Amino acid sequence: MSEVYEVEITTNATEMPLEKKFAALLTLKELKRKLELVVGTEASSMKIQLFTSEGESKGEIADETKTLKDLGVRDGYRIHAIDITGRNEDFKDDSMVEKYEMADSEYDKRTDSVRAWKKKMQENGGNSSPSVNNVENANEEAAKSINVGERCEVRVGGVRRGEIAYVGKTQFKEGVWIGIRYDEPVGKNDGSVGGVRYFDCDPKYGGFVRPVDVVTGDFPELSIDEI
């Protein structure tokens, strides 16, 4: 079995770190591609900095042809990814609720998104401008096909998988929300927000997302190569 490093991922888009596992023989170029959804930019616009488990800076790693092992990455290290364009500064979100990010080209392909809902409204002669009611209607419709206990996939800071743990209204924000019990500690809570518990899970294994950002189905846990 090939060597694997469990590292902490941080970006200039969010202060919430992620814990990920990567093969030691993964090249820097391949790593950048895996981090595109996390950082919110293309691999070509990404700079990577490396820190030890004690927080000591090892500087920038830039040779995309080298493996993580050759570049000095070790188990427990922190990889800090920076969007050199600065565009993802607009994506910062320090709340306990997960924020949805996806490239426009990918988002346009979805048929269960708010954008798809608004397009449908336009085709049916509805108002072309976004409205709170349209957004909430899309979420309510999406929630009808989501059930507690189902496996799911969520694209918030990367591809994440888990189990539906809660479907319904919350006290932290209006509308319908989906509580996710993630397979890995990539969430933002333990199933509770603001002192109110909606479901049970270990710290960092829980998260809340909008129904339109959840796809249910036969989603097994991601393998190391898919993370």
Summary of the structure (lengths in Angstrom):
residues: 227
radius of gyration: 18.7
end to end distance: 16.8
largest distance: 59.0
contacts: 698
relative contact order: 0.15
helix: 22%
strand: 30%
